[in-house]
């Protein structure tokens, strides 16, 4: 029953990435019951960009569970909400309460996120020295319909975002960062540094990326080993007390 409910939510969407997102959630560690809860707690009429970010906040760390298909997480939603720093809130666009992770300026409504995305799109177009009349046909839209995106009247779907990336040359993470920088770090400074690092890496030649990746893997392994040794030392000290 829960599986069918989860799938029925996904089928309401008309865009391919929605189905892809369902497969990602199911292949992580989410039980059908937990997937159903995640969908309900971030529910909207369709999987537009703001709701996509909301679902990312709820699901992203679920893949850290191993071997139990997320059953332990699903059994205690209060603990999970605390772990993910989710708080209950109301949004003007959604009838039921939703759970969100506060950003650096508190919890932004979905409408406010739409406005940030709209401002990003407008700036990206202007940076390419294109008018609305020039850009709209490249998207297969009339200037009036495209203008609704820049005025935040129409929600940005993932497929439209991908198309805009192809035409205007920005990365998806840049649009998401403009709308929800708190997903990139615990502080504004950390978020900016993470974003700048990602942008710099993207611009590197492939060979340099491979060398950098090998170096980062070694650094991560050393960091984890150090953390493990520190944890063992702390356990030993606690055992002697």
Secondary structure, DSSP 8 states (H G I E B T S, - for coil): -HHHHHHHHHHT--SHHHHHHHHHHHHTT--HHHHHHHHHHT--SS-BHHHHHHHHHHHGGGGG--SSTTHHHHH-HHHHHHHTTEEEEEETTEEEEEEEE-BTTB---HHHHHHHHHHHHHHHHHHTT--HHHHHGGGT--HHHHHHHHTTSS--BHHHHHHHHHHH---HHHHHHHH-GGGG-SSHHHHHHHHHHHHHHHTS-HHHHHHHHHHHHHHHHHHHHHHHHHHHHHHHHHHH-
